[in-house]
């Protein structure tokens, strides 16, 4: 009550905004975790837009059977022919290892470093059949997203000529590498720790898959 009237109005408005935001957030979280109902069916898209990506929760750690497999994503690229006209293909590049290296010893890793690649691969795997064919429109979109994400990673790597690797890429091939987490030393459980691979077909890189920086570097090289 010691505040002047203008300050009282400011405080009251601020408290009202905080209260409204808190109520909306709690309602959105409740609808997100609640079983399917009339509201979630009608406003599911709005709820998802509010929750993802900032307020996402993953409760798999508390499941009866937590995830026991490490999944890595690797890529190799087919480059433009060299001076001798021969086909050039890179070795397998571990994209997951790049994220792990960026996260290690980083007290505040970014959301993209932790989840961007993982979510993209989940999207890809969940929208493809066992023979790696896209399952409808979402499967095609997942391939486009994965190609563009991969090209961003390749643009950051050094190519054979010393510049960016991205402009030389003509085709890419992805594969996932699954490795079971070894059992603890005191456990009697025995599991196979040899990696298993899932190879996707070669994808041709289009102009739409390349970043603006890659386009600029190619233009400068052409000059």
Secondary structure, 3 states (H helix, E strand, C coil): CCCCHHHHHHHHHHHHHHHHHHHHHHHHHHHHHCCCCHHHHHHHHHHHHHHCCCCCCCCHHHCCCCCCEEEEEEEEEEECCCCCCCCEECCCEEHHHHHHHHHCCCCCCCHHHHHHHHHHHHHHHHCECCCCCECCHHHHHHHHHHHHHHHHHHHCCECCCCCECHHHEEEEEEEEEEEECCCCCCCCCCCCCCCEEEECCCEECCHHHCCHHHHHHHHHHHC
